[in-house]
Amino acid sequence: MAKITTRNIKEFQDKLLQWYILNGRQSLPWRDKNLSSYELVIAEILLQRTKAETISKYYLNFLTRFPSWQSLADADLNNIQDFLKPIGLFRQRSIRLKSLAIEMVKRNGCLPKDRLELESIPFIGQYIANAIELLIFAQTSYLLDVNMARVLERYFGTRKLADIRYDPYLQDLAFRVINHEKSKELNWAILDFAASICKARRPLCKDCVIAYNCNYFKTIVSA
């Protein structure tokens, strides 16, 4: 694997941020800068393993029905499941949301800044903890899921371990890439680029603004 230089990363950052200004999904409701910590966490949980376009149809209605941790903690589990059925994974999500809500009520809605304590909260794993650091605490952190991993690996090179949570190369690369003054926007740019251009199947390489230096594209051209 070729060495990833600071120049490589800067070129990637600049191109993706430029692309995001023109093509990003800034209108997604959970990207409103005035959202509460509750509203931001709910969005990230709903978005896991589900397309943003699907969640955008139900997100605001969910907040109307369950406007706070307390309302979610008090809700009947079946009612939460019924509301989430159109989204999918409704049983798992319902249990997760209610359990988390009960814990957050005990904490008076306060999320800890300490990383170990944050991840000790039920159903807050690496990804959600990263999202909380990025979106709520305004810290440099990365929203590394299968979509971001796909973009980074295609451009820079593939990881060695199957689970992205434990692959040191990919974890380090993700941090280096989003270690930028516009960290939040860069995270969103990569995720949006993965959804519209660098798709899992049939990526639109002809429309890709970073294809000229992409390892995946070079492989296709030389095939």
ROBA-74924 format. One line per field, with one value per atom (N, C-alpha, C): atom name; residue in three letters; x, y, z. Coordinates in nm, 3 decimals. Layout:
<sites>
at <- [CA:...]
aa <- [ALA:...]
c1 <- [X:...]
c2 <- [Y:...]
c3 <- [Z:...]
</sites>
This chain:
<sites>
at <- [N:CA:C:N:CA:C:N:CA:C:N:CA:C:N:CA:C:N:CA:C:N:CA:C:N:CA:C:N:CA:C:N:CA:C:N:CA:C:N:CA:C:N:CA:C:N:CA:C:N:CA:C:N:CA:C:N:CA:C:N:CA:C:N:CA:C:N:CA:C:N:CA:C:N:CA:C:N:CA:C:N:CA:C:N:CA:C:N:CA:C:N:CA:C:N:CA:C:N:CA:C:N:CA:C:N:CA:C:N:CA:C:N:CA:C:N:CA:C:N:CA:C:N:CA:C:N:CA:C:N:CA:C:N:CA:C:N:CA:C:N:CA:C:N:CA:C:N:CA:C:N:CA:C:N:CA:C:N:CA:C:N:CA:C:N:CA:C:N:CA:C:N:CA:C:N:CA:C:N:CA:C:N:CA:C:N:CA:C:N:CA:C:N:CA:C:N:CA:C:N:CA:C:N:CA:C:N:CA:C:N:CA:C:N:CA:C:N:CA:C:N:CA:C:N:CA:C:N:CA:C:N:CA:C:N:CA:C:N:CA:C:N:CA:C:N:CA:C:N:CA:C:N:CA:C:N:CA:C:N:CA:C:N:CA:C:N:CA:C:N:CA:C:N:CA:C:N:CA:C:N:CA:C:N:CA:C:N:CA:C:N:CA:C:N:CA:C:N:CA:C:N:CA:C:N:CA:C:N:CA:C:N:CA:C:N:CA:C:N:CA:C:N:CA:C:N:CA:C:N:CA:C:N:CA:C:N:CA:C:N:CA:C:N:CA:C:N:CA:C:N:CA:C:N:CA:C:N:CA:C:N:CA:C:N:CA:C:N:CA:C:N:CA:C:N:CA:C:N:CA:C:N:CA:C:N:CA:C:N:CA:C:N:CA:C:N:CA:C:N:CA:C:N:CA:C:N:CA:C:N:CA:C:N:CA:C:N:CA:C:N:CA:C:N:CA:C:N:CA:C:N:CA:C:N:CA:C:N:CA:C:N:CA:C:N:CA:C:N:CA:C:N:CA:C:N:CA:C:N:CA:C:N:CA:C:N:CA:C:N:CA:C:N:CA:C:N:CA:C:N:CA:C:N:CA:C:N:CA:C:N:CA:C:N:CA:C:N:CA:C:N:CA:C:N:CA:C:N:CA:C:N:CA:C:N:CA:C:N:CA:C:N:CA:C:N:CA:C:N:CA:C:N:CA:C:N:CA:C:N:CA:C:N:CA:C:N:CA:C:N:CA:C:N:CA:C:N:CA:C:N:CA:C:N:CA:C:N:CA:C:N:CA:C:N:CA:C:N:CA:C:N:CA:C:N:CA:C:N:CA:C:N:CA:C:N:CA:C:N:CA:C:N:CA:C:N:CA:C:N:CA:C:N:CA:C:N:CA:C:N:CA:C:N:CA:C:N:CA:C:N:CA:C:N:CA:C:N:CA:C:N:CA:C:N:CA:C:N:CA:C:N:CA:C:N:CA:C:N:CA:C:N:CA:C:N:CA:C:N:CA:C:N:CA:C:N:CA:C:N:CA:C:N:CA:C:N:CA:C:N:CA:C:N:CA:C:N:CA:C:N:CA:C:N:CA:C:N:CA:C:N:CA:C:N:CA:C:N:CA:C:N:CA:C:N:CA:C:N:CA:C:N:CA:C:N:CA:C:N:CA:C:N:CA:C:N:CA:C:N:CA:C:N:CA:C:N:CA:C:N:CA:C:N:CA:C:N:CA:C:N:CA:C:N:CA:C:N:CA:C]
aa <- [MET:MET:MET:ALA:ALA:ALA:LYS:LYS:LYS:ILE:ILE:ILE:THR:THR:THR:THR:THR:THR:ARG:ARG:ARG:ASN:ASN:ASN:ILE:ILE:ILE:LYS:LYS:LYS:GLU:GLU:GLU:PHE:PHE:PHE:GLN:GLN:GLN:ASP:ASP:ASP:LYS:LYS:LYS:LEU:LEU:LEU:LEU:LEU:LEU:GLN:GLN:GLN:TRP:TRP:TRP:TYR:TYR:TYR:ILE:ILE:ILE:LEU:LEU:LEU:ASN:ASN:ASN:GLY:GLY:GLY:ARG:ARG:ARG:GLN:GLN:GLN:SER:SER:SER:LEU:LEU:LEU:PRO:PRO:PRO:TRP:TRP:TRP:ARG:ARG:ARG:ASP:ASP:ASP:LYS:LYS:LYS:ASN:ASN:ASN:LEU:LEU:LEU:SER:SER:SER:SER:SER:SER:TYR:TYR:TYR:GLU:GLU:GLU:LEU:LEU:LEU:VAL:VAL:VAL:ILE:ILE:ILE:ALA:ALA:ALA:GLU:GLU:GLU:ILE:ILE:ILE:LEU:LEU:LEU:LEU:LEU:LEU:GLN:GLN:GLN:ARG:ARG:ARG:THR:THR:THR:LYS:LYS:LYS:ALA:ALA:ALA:GLU:GLU:GLU:THR:THR:THR:ILE:ILE:ILE:SER:SER:SER:LYS:LYS:LYS:TYR:TYR:TYR:TYR:TYR:TYR:LEU:LEU:LEU:ASN:ASN:ASN:PHE:PHE:PHE:LEU:LEU:LEU:THR:THR:THR:ARG:ARG:ARG:PHE:PHE:PHE:PRO:PRO:PRO:SER:SER:SER:TRP:TRP:TRP:GLN:GLN:GLN:SER:SER:SER:LEU:LEU:LEU:ALA:ALA:ALA:ASP:ASP:ASP:ALA:ALA:ALA:ASP:ASP:ASP:LEU:LEU:LEU:ASN:ASN:ASN:ASN:ASN:ASN:ILE:ILE:ILE:GLN:GLN:GLN:ASP:ASP:ASP:PHE:PHE:PHE:LEU:LEU:LEU:LYS:LYS:LYS:PRO:PRO:PRO:ILE:ILE:ILE:GLY:GLY:GLY:LEU:LEU:LEU:PHE:PHE:PHE:ARG:ARG:ARG:GLN:GLN:GLN:ARG:ARG:ARG:SER:SER:SER:ILE:ILE:ILE:ARG:ARG:ARG:LEU:LEU:LEU:LYS:LYS:LYS:SER:SER:SER:LEU:LEU:LEU:ALA:ALA:ALA:ILE:ILE:ILE:GLU:GLU:GLU:MET:MET:MET:VAL:VAL:VAL:LYS:LYS:LYS:ARG:ARG:ARG:ASN:ASN:ASN:GLY:GLY:GLY:CYS:CYS:CYS:LEU:LEU:LEU:PRO:PRO:PRO:LYS:LYS:LYS:ASP:ASP:ASP:ARG:ARG:ARG:LEU:LEU:LEU:GLU:GLU:GLU:LEU:LEU:LEU:GLU:GLU:GLU:SER:SER:SER:ILE:ILE:ILE:PRO:PRO:PRO:PHE:PHE:PHE:ILE:ILE:ILE:GLY:GLY:GLY:GLN:GLN:GLN:TYR:TYR:TYR:ILE:ILE:ILE:ALA:ALA:ALA:ASN:ASN:ASN:ALA:ALA:ALA:ILE:ILE:ILE:GLU:GLU:GLU:LEU:LEU:LEU:LEU:LEU:LEU:ILE:ILE:ILE:PHE:PHE:PHE:ALA:ALA:ALA:GLN:GLN:GLN:THR:THR:THR:SER:SER:SER:TYR:TYR:TYR:LEU:LEU:LEU:LEU:LEU:LEU:ASP:ASP:ASP:VAL:VAL:VAL:ASN:ASN:ASN:MET:MET:MET:ALA:ALA:ALA:ARG:ARG:ARG:VAL:VAL:VAL:LEU:LEU:LEU:GLU:GLU:GLU:ARG:ARG:ARG:TYR:TYR:TYR:PHE:PHE:PHE:GLY:GLY:GLY:THR:THR:THR:ARG:ARG:ARG:LYS:LYS:LYS:LEU:LEU:LEU:ALA:ALA:ALA:ASP:ASP:ASP:ILE:ILE:ILE:ARG:ARG:ARG:TYR:TYR:TYR:ASP:ASP:ASP:PRO:PRO:PRO:TYR:TYR:TYR:LEU:LEU:LEU:GLN:GLN:GLN:ASP:ASP:ASP:LEU:LEU:LEU:ALA:ALA:ALA:PHE:PHE:PHE:ARG:ARG:ARG:VAL:VAL:VAL:ILE:ILE:ILE:ASN:ASN:ASN:HIS:HIS:HIS:GLU:GLU:GLU:LYS:LYS:LYS:SER:SER:SER:LYS:LYS:LYS:GLU:GLU:GLU:LEU:LEU:LEU:ASN:ASN:ASN:TRP:TRP:TRP:ALA:ALA:ALA:ILE:ILE:ILE:LEU:LEU:LEU:ASP:ASP:ASP:PHE:PHE:PHE:ALA:ALA:ALA:ALA:ALA:ALA:SER:SER:SER:ILE:ILE:ILE:CYS:CYS:CYS:LYS:LYS:LYS:ALA:ALA:ALA:ARG:ARG:ARG:ARG:ARG:ARG:PRO:PRO:PRO:LEU:LEU:LEU:CYS:CYS:CYS:LYS:LYS:LYS:ASP:ASP:ASP:CYS:CYS:CYS:VAL:VAL:VAL:ILE:ILE:ILE:ALA:ALA:ALA:TYR:TYR:TYR:ASN:ASN:ASN:CYS:CYS:CYS:ASN:ASN:ASN:TYR:TYR:TYR:PHE:PHE:PHE:LYS:LYS:LYS:THR:THR:THR:ILE:ILE:ILE:VAL:VAL:VAL:SER:SER:SER:ALA:ALA:ALA]
c1 <- [0.085:0.000:0.089:0.061:0.140:0.119:0.222:0.213:0.111:0.027:-0.074:-0.013:0.005:0.072:-0.028:0.024:-0.058:-0.119:-0.042:-0.092:-0.210:-0.198:-0.309:-0.436:-0.423:-0.539:-0.597:-0.511:-0.561:-0.636:-0.584:-0.654:-0.792:-0.798:-0.925:-1.020:-0.973:-1.056:-1.110:-1.022:-1.061:-1.166:-1.144:-1.236:-1.373:-1.373:-1.501:-1.578:-1.510:-1.579:-1.636:-1.561:-1.613:-1.736:-1.727:-1.840:-1.962:-1.939:-2.049:-2.125:-2.052:-2.117:-2.222:-2.192:-2.283:-2.382:-2.346:-2.426:-2.469:-2.424:-2.454:-2.600:-2.639:-2.778:-2.797:-2.768:-2.775:-2.915:-3.016:-3.155:-3.208:-3.129:-3.175:-3.209:-3.325:-3.373:-3.281:-3.204:-3.117:-2.986:-2.971:-2.854:-2.883:-3.001:-3.036:-2.944:-2.885:-2.787:-2.852:-2.983:-3.052:-3.111:-3.077:-3.134:-3.076:-3.157:-3.112:-3.028:-2.961:-2.881:-2.971:-3.091:-3.186:-3.219:-3.251:-3.289:-3.174:-3.053:-2.936:-2.908:-2.917:-2.891:-2.998:-3.122:-3.231:-3.206:-3.166:-3.140:-3.031:-2.923:-2.811:-2.850:-2.931:-2.976:-3.067:-3.158:-3.249:-3.175:-3.069:-2.997:-2.911:-2.879:-2.793:-2.860:-2.789:-2.832:-2.959:-2.985:-3.104:-3.069:-3.121:-3.093:-3.150:-3.076:-3.120:-3.255:-3.277:-3.403:-3.522:-3.502:-3.610:-3.638:-3.533:-3.549:-3.607:-3.571:-3.619:-3.771:-3.836:-3.982:-4.050:-3.977:-4.040:-3.977:-3.862:-3.787:-3.864:-3.916:-3.986:-4.114:-4.182:-4.301:-4.266:-4.150:-4.105:-4.082:-4.020:-3.993:-4.122:-4.222:-4.351:-4.418:-4.409:-4.471:-4.392:-4.260:-4.173:-4.074:-4.116:-4.034:-3.920:-3.907:-3.803:-3.767:-3.655:-3.617:-3.727:-3.790:-3.894:-4.013:-4.057:-4.172:-4.141:-4.018:-3.978:-3.965:-3.915:-3.902:-4.038:-4.134:-4.268:-4.355:-4.315:-4.397:-4.401:-4.514:-4.527:-4.439:-4.368:-4.276:-4.349:-4.471:-4.548:-4.580:-4.604:-4.634:-4.511:-4.395:-4.272:-4.250:-4.273:-4.257:-4.352:-4.476:-4.574:-4.530:-4.474:-4.433:-4.314:-4.228:-4.105:-4.117:-4.229:-4.245:-4.212:-4.257:-4.225:-4.076:-3.998:-3.855:-3.776:-3.827:-3.754:-3.674:-3.635:-3.560:-3.630:-3.762:-3.838:-3.828:-3.817:-3.806:-3.675:-3.564:-3.434:-3.425:-3.471:-3.463:-3.550:-3.666:-3.758:-3.698:-3.643:-3.580:-3.461:-3.383:-3.265:-3.303:-3.400:-3.440:-3.501:-3.587:-3.651:-3.548:-3.459:-3.356:-3.265:-3.228:-3.144:-3.219:-3.346:-3.426:-3.436:-3.458:-3.467:-3.337:-3.225:-3.094:-3.073:-3.113:-3.092:-3.180:-3.298:-3.383:-3.314:-3.251:-3.176:-3.062:-3.007:-2.895:-2.941:-3.072:-3.130:-3.096:-3.083:-3.060:-2.918:-2.828:-2.690:-2.600:-2.533:-2.438:-2.298:-2.227:-2.092:-1.991:-1.893:-1.789:-1.678:-1.667:-1.567:-1.603:-1.508:-1.538:-1.576:-1.504:-1.534:-1.672:-1.706:-1.838:-1.947:-1.917:-2.015:-2.047:-1.945:-1.966:-2.022:-2.023:-2.081:-2.233:-2.288:-2.434:-2.491:-2.599:-2.656:-2.682:-2.635:-2.660:-2.590:-2.494:-2.410:-2.276:-2.256:-2.131:-2.037:-1.939:-1.837:-1.895:-1.983:-2.035:-2.116:-2.210:-2.294:-2.209:-2.112:-2.023:-1.945:-1.899:-1.830:-1.923:-2.047:-2.144:-2.172:-2.181:-2.204:-2.087:-1.965:-1.847:-1.846:-1.879:-1.874:-1.987:-2.109:-2.226:-2.270:-2.244:-2.291:-2.177:-2.061:-1.949:-1.852:-1.881:-1.800:-1.653:-1.629:-1.494:-1.465:-1.338:-1.299:-1.324:-1.418:-1.450:-1.510:-1.511:-1.550:-1.672:-1.758:-1.880:-1.850:-1.765:-1.718:-1.818:-1.886:-1.973:-1.930:-2.009:-1.970:-1.962:-2.039:-2.039:-1.913:-1.878:-1.754:-1.635:-1.639:-1.529:-1.510:-1.620:-1.612:-1.539:-1.574:-1.509:-1.361:-1.329:-1.189:-1.105:-1.161:-1.085:-1.066:-1.168:-1.154:-1.050:-1.047:-0.955:-0.813:-0.801:-0.669:-0.612:-0.699:-0.652:-0.734:-0.739:-0.830:-0.773:-0.864:-0.828:-0.794:-0.747:-0.711:-0.816:-0.880:-0.975:-1.117:-1.201:-1.339:-1.421:-1.403:-1.483:-1.415:-1.482:-1.423:-1.397:-1.467:-1.449:-1.312:-1.250:-1.125:-1.006:-1.027:-0.917:-0.835:-0.710:-0.630:-0.600:-0.579:-0.551:-0.669:-0.787:-0.905:-0.943:-0.930:-0.960:-0.866:-0.738:-0.640:-0.663:-0.693:-0.717:-0.839:-0.946:-1.068:-1.039:-0.962:-0.930:-0.845:-0.745:-0.659:-0.738:-0.833:-0.912:-1.005:-1.068:-1.165:-1.103:-0.973:-0.904:-0.887:-0.992:-1.002:-1.089:-1.071:-1.151:-1.299:-1.332:-1.471:-1.499:-1.467:-1.479:-1.621:-1.718:-1.857:-1.900:-1.872:-1.910:-1.837:-1.713:-1.635:-1.692:-1.733:-1.801:-1.925:-2.006:-2.129:-2.099:-1.994:-1.957:-1.924:-1.847:-1.808:-1.930:-2.019:-2.139:-2.231:-2.245:-2.330:-2.269:-2.138:-2.067:-2.083:-2.079:-2.098:-2.237:-2.336:-2.475:-2.507:-2.444:-2.484:-2.383:-2.256:-2.152:-2.078:-2.016:-1.934:-2.022:-2.119:-2.216:-2.153:-2.217:-2.167:-2.170:-2.279:-2.293:-2.302:-2.232:-2.231:-2.196:-2.079:-2.037:-2.027:-2.059:-2.060:-1.922:-1.826:-1.688:-1.673:-1.757:-1.747:-1.788:-1.861:-1.902:-1.822:-1.718:-1.641:-1.534:-1.534:-1.439:-1.301:-1.289:-1.159:-1.110:-1.173:-1.138:-0.994:-0.941:-0.806:-0.699:-0.725:-0.625:-0.679:-0.784:-0.851:-0.795:-0.754:-0.699:-0.799:-0.923:-1.028:-1.045:-1.050:-1.068:-0.948:-0.829:-0.709:-0.713:-0.767:-0.779:-0.874:-0.985:-1.083:-1.023:-0.953:-0.895:-0.791:-0.713:-0.605:-0.652:-0.779:-0.831:-0.851]
c2 <- [-0.120:0.000:0.125:0.219:0.341:0.425:0.500:0.588:0.698:0.722:0.827:0.956:1.053:1.177:1.284:1.386:1.501:1.567:1.569:1.626:1.546:1.412:1.327:1.360:1.371:1.396:1.534:1.635:1.771:1.779:1.713:1.712:1.649:1.539:1.472:1.564:1.626:1.716:1.832:1.898:2.015:1.980:1.871:1.831:1.792:1.719:1.675:1.793:1.887:2.003:2.090:2.106:2.181:2.111:1.981:1.904:1.919:1.916:1.924:2.057:2.164:2.296:2.297:2.230:2.229:2.113:2.002:1.881:1.815:1.868:1.805:1.814:1.727:1.721:1.808:1.937:2.029:2.041:2.008:2.027:1.913:1.810:1.701:1.757:1.722:1.788:1.776:1.668:1.652:1.729:1.804:1.889:2.034:2.058:2.190:2.223:2.340:2.376:2.405:2.413:2.448:2.328:2.208:2.090:2.067:2.005:1.970:1.843:1.813:1.690:1.568:1.574:1.463:1.440:1.546:1.534:1.483:1.522:1.476:1.328:1.284:1.143:1.054:1.096:1.018:1.001:1.106:1.097:0.995:1.000:0.909:0.763:0.738:0.601:0.553:0.637:0.598:0.578:0.653:0.646:0.522:0.457:0.340:0.230:0.184:0.076:0.110:0.240:0.283:0.407:0.417:0.529:0.659:0.766:0.898:0.938:0.902:0.939:0.874:0.755:0.686:0.754:0.781:0.842:0.983:1.056:1.195:1.203:1.094:1.094:1.080:1.028:0.996:1.070:1.130:1.188:1.296:1.394:1.503:1.455:1.359:1.302:1.226:1.160:1.089:1.189:1.302:1.403:1.466:1.476:1.528:1.431:1.302:1.199:1.176:1.181:1.159:1.276:1.388:1.510:1.517:1.417:1.425:1.285:1.278:1.150:1.099:1.190:1.150:1.089:1.152:1.100:0.964:0.945:0.817:0.710:0.748:0.653:0.609:0.700:0.671:0.596:0.596:0.537:0.385:0.329:0.184:0.133:0.024:-0.029:-0.063:-0.114:-0.149:-0.025:0.087:0.211:0.260:0.244:0.283:0.193:0.064:-0.031:0.001:0.029:0.061:0.182:0.281:0.402:0.376:0.283:0.258:0.148:0.082:-0.029:0.010:0.127:0.161:0.179:0.203:0.228:0.098:-0.005:-0.132:-0.146:-0.269:-0.299:-0.241:-0.242:-0.169:-0.230:-0.362:-0.423:-0.386:-0.401:-0.367:-0.219:-0.135:0.009:0.051:-0.008:0.029:-0.003:-0.122:-0.162:-0.071:-0.046:0.039:0.180:0.238:0.375:0.388:0.295:0.303:0.282:0.187:0.162:0.284:0.342:0.461:0.577:0.591:0.700:0.688:0.568:0.546:0.587:0.550:0.587:0.738:0.802:0.946:1.025:0.973:1.039:1.036:0.923:0.911:1.013:1.044:1.138:1.281:1.305:1.437:1.491:1.398:1.438:1.480:1.464:1.511:1.399:1.426:1.332:1.362:1.263:1.286:1.312:1.397:1.423:1.318:1.252:1.147:1.030:0.990:0.889:0.755:0.710:0.581:0.581:0.689:0.698:0.705:0.777:0.790:0.654:0.574:0.442:0.340:0.376:0.287:0.295:0.398:0.414:0.307:0.241:0.134:0.176:0.095:0.110:0.231:0.290:0.391:0.326:0.290:0.227:0.330:0.280:0.367:0.474:0.433:0.529:0.640:0.603:0.705:0.795:0.737:0.817:0.918:0.873:0.964:1.076:1.041:1.140:1.243:1.197:1.288:1.384:1.331:1.417:1.521:1.480:1.568:1.672:1.625:1.710:1.787:1.730:1.794:1.867:1.801:1.861:1.935:1.935:2.007:1.966:1.837:1.784:1.720:1.703:1.636:1.487:1.435:1.293:1.252:1.122:1.076:0.985:1.000:0.919:0.799:0.711:0.599:0.483:0.467:0.351:0.283:0.188:0.116:0.209:0.316:0.408:0.494:0.552:0.628:0.537:0.417:0.322:0.292:0.278:0.246:0.356:0.482:0.594:0.600:0.591:0.601:0.487:0.366:0.251:0.254:0.294:0.300:0.404:0.514:0.622:0.597:0.559:0.549:0.406:0.305:0.168:0.093:-0.039:-0.119:-0.153:-0.182:-0.223:-0.372:-0.417:-0.557:-0.636:-0.573:-0.641:-0.625:-0.725:-0.720:-0.613:-0.601:-0.508:-0.371:-0.272:-0.138:-0.075:-0.120:-0.063:-0.093:-0.201:-0.246:-0.242:-0.193:-0.187:-0.061:-0.074:0.045:0.135:0.075:0.155:0.245:0.188:0.265:0.367:0.330:0.424:0.544:0.517:0.626:0.712:0.647:0.719:0.810:0.758:0.838:0.963:0.947:1.064:1.164:1.115:1.205:1.282:1.216:1.280:1.388:1.361:1.459:1.556:1.545:1.639:1.771:1.849:1.969:2.070:2.198:2.301:2.288:2.223:2.197:2.047:1.995:1.851:1.801:1.872:1.829:1.824:1.931:1.936:1.831:1.803:1.703:1.563:1.534:1.407:1.393:1.497:1.493:1.483:1.551:1.547:1.405:1.335:1.198:1.106:1.121:1.037:1.066:1.192:1.228:1.180:1.190:1.143:0.992:0.922:0.777:0.740:0.820:0.791:0.821:0.923:0.966:0.935:0.926:0.902:0.771:0.757:0.639:0.530:0.485:0.387:0.248:0.165:0.030:-0.048:-0.031:-0.096:0.010:-0.012:0.079:0.222:0.243:0.380:0.465:0.593:0.683:0.747:0.665:0.712:0.824:0.825:0.930:1.066:1.067:1.192:1.225:1.148:1.159:1.267:1.359:1.471:1.431:1.310:1.265:1.139:1.105:0.982:0.982:1.098:1.106:1.049:1.049:1.001:0.887:0.822:0.717:0.580:0.504:0.371:0.278:0.286:0.202:0.233:0.362:0.402:0.362:0.374:0.333:0.183:0.106:-0.037:-0.068:0.007:-0.013:0.023:0.134:0.182:0.085:0.027:-0.062:-0.205:-0.232:-0.371:-0.403]
c3 <- [0.000:0.000:0.000:-0.088:-0.096:0.029:0.064:0.181:0.156:0.256:0.245:0.299:0.213:0.252:0.294:0.357:0.396:0.272:0.165:0.039:-0.016:-0.011:-0.057:0.020:0.149:0.235:0.209:0.194:0.169:0.036:-0.067:-0.195:-0.181:-0.108:-0.084:-0.009:0.098:0.177:0.093:0.020:-0.059:-0.165:-0.235:-0.341:-0.285:-0.175:-0.117:-0.058:0.004:0.059:-0.052:-0.161:-0.276:-0.334:-0.345:-0.397:-0.305:-0.176:-0.078:-0.087:-0.109:-0.119:-0.230:-0.339:-0.454:-0.452:-0.391:-0.405:-0.274:-0.162:-0.034:0.006:0.098:0.145:0.270:0.255:0.370:0.427:0.348:0.392:0.478:0.500:0.587:0.724:0.780:0.902:1.022:1.033:1.149:1.133:1.025:1.009:1.044:1.097:1.148:1.266:1.263:1.368:1.502:1.508:1.633:1.706:1.666:1.729:1.869:1.953:2.088:2.083:2.192:2.199:2.184:2.239:2.225:2.078:2.007:1.866:1.780:1.814:1.738:1.761:1.886:1.918:1.855:1.862:1.801:1.652:1.585:1.441:1.411:1.486:1.459:1.482:1.583:1.609:1.496:1.453:1.345:1.213:1.192:1.066:1.051:1.160:1.150:1.068:0.967:0.878:0.798:0.783:0.708:0.626:0.506:0.419:0.475:0.454:0.502:0.443:0.316:0.251:0.319:0.372:0.444:0.577:0.652:0.784:0.774:0.670:0.657:0.648:0.607:0.595:0.731:0.831:0.959:1.078:1.057:1.168:1.244:1.174:1.240:1.308:1.247:1.310:1.437:1.436:1.556:1.669:1.638:1.739:1.791:1.706:1.750:1.845:1.814:1.897:2.026:2.017:2.133:2.142:2.199:2.196:2.296:2.384:2.487:2.535:2.608:2.668:2.761:2.834:2.928:2.856:2.748:2.675:2.613:2.572:2.514:2.622:2.738:2.849:2.899:2.897:2.948:2.847:2.721:2.615:2.625:2.586:2.578:2.464:2.487:2.387:2.257:2.267:2.147:2.064:2.133:2.060:1.983:2.044:1.975:1.854:1.874:1.764:1.649:1.681:1.576:1.496:1.566:1.497:1.404:1.445:1.369:1.264:1.256:1.161:1.017:0.969:0.829:0.803:0.907:0.890:0.881:0.950:0.954:1.083:1.112:1.235:1.357:1.353:1.455:1.594:1.605:1.738:1.805:1.732:1.788:1.822:1.731:1.754:1.872:1.884:1.993:2.129:2.141:2.267:2.297:2.196:2.214:2.257:2.189:2.218:2.358:2.394:2.526:2.638:2.621:2.723:2.739:2.627:2.632:2.697:2.663:2.720:2.871:2.921:3.066:3.134:3.073:3.129:3.124:3.015:3.001:3.096:3.128:3.228:3.364:3.395:3.521:3.525:3.408:3.399:3.375:3.386:3.363:3.223:3.129:2.990:2.959:3.055:3.037:2.984:2.876:2.817:2.870:2.918:2.971:2.859:2.885:2.787:2.794:2.907:2.920:2.829:2.743:2.641:2.703:2.803:2.864:2.928:2.995:3.057:2.951:2.844:2.736:2.675:2.650:2.590:2.690:2.818:2.918:2.922:2.860:2.854:2.760:2.800:2.718:2.574:2.481:2.339:2.275:2.345:2.281:2.252:2.127:2.085:2.026:1.951:1.895:1.803:1.713:1.614:1.680:1.767:1.832:1.921:1.989:2.073:1.987:1.871:1.779:1.734:1.703:1.658:1.767:1.891:2.003:2.019:2.010:2.020:1.909:1.787:1.672:1.673:1.689:1.669:1.793:1.910:2.034:2.106:2.114:2.185:2.093:1.962:1.863:1.868:1.886:1.886:1.751:1.721:1.597:1.612:1.538:1.543:1.410:1.383:1.250:1.257:1.158:1.147:1.057:1.108:1.028:1.029:0.916:0.896:0.766:0.719:0.598:0.476:0.478:0.364:0.360:0.474:0.479:0.454:0.511:0.490:0.342:0.270:0.126:0.050:0.076:0.008:0.041:0.169:0.211:0.155:0.158:0.110:-0.040:-0.112:-0.258:-0.297:-0.227:-0.264:-0.215:-0.086:-0.025:-0.020:-0.012:0.002:0.106:0.092:0.174:0.311:0.403:0.539:0.542:0.658:0.675:0.753:0.850:0.935:0.884:0.908:0.858:0.930:1.061:1.141:1.142:1.086:1.076:1.212:1.314:1.448:1.507:1.460:1.520:1.425:1.304:1.208:1.233:1.279:1.314:1.195:1.078:0.959:0.925:0.922:0.883:0.990:1.116:1.224:1.219:1.198:1.190:1.066:0.954:0.830:0.842:0.900:0.916:0.998:1.106:1.189:1.112:1.040:0.963:0.859:0.797:0.691:0.747:0.859:0.911:1.012:1.033:1.123:1.050:1.049:0.965:1.038:1.009:1.076:1.043:0.933:0.897:0.909:1.024:1.046:1.025:1.077:1.063:0.917:0.845:0.704:0.622:0.659:0.586:0.608:0.731:0.758:0.671:0.670:0.591:0.442:0.398:0.256:0.214:0.296:0.261:0.258:0.356:0.361:0.243:0.208:0.094:-0.038:-0.047:-0.166:-0.182:-0.070:-0.073:-0.121:-0.083:-0.117:-0.263:-0.319:-0.453:-0.564:-0.530:-0.632:-0.609:-0.494:-0.464:-0.402:-0.480:-0.433:-0.420:-0.336:-0.317:-0.448:-0.522:-0.651:-0.760:-0.866:-0.981:-0.941:-0.885:-0.851:-0.977:-0.965:-1.080:-1.097:-1.135:-1.145:-1.247:-1.350:-1.452:-1.397:-1.285:-1.224:-1.098:-1.074:-0.949:-0.960:-0.864:-0.865:-0.814:-0.762:-0.710:-0.781:-0.891:-0.963:-1.011:-1.046:-1.103:-1.010:-0.880:-0.786:-0.698:-0.745:-0.668:-0.704:-0.603:-0.626:-0.695:-0.656:-0.713:-0.861:-0.895:-1.034:-1.119:-1.064:-1.137:-1.170:-1.076:-1.098:-1.212:-1.218:-1.325:-1.460:-1.464:-1.590:-1.644:-1.552:-1.595:-1.621:-1.585:-1.601:-1.749]
</sites>
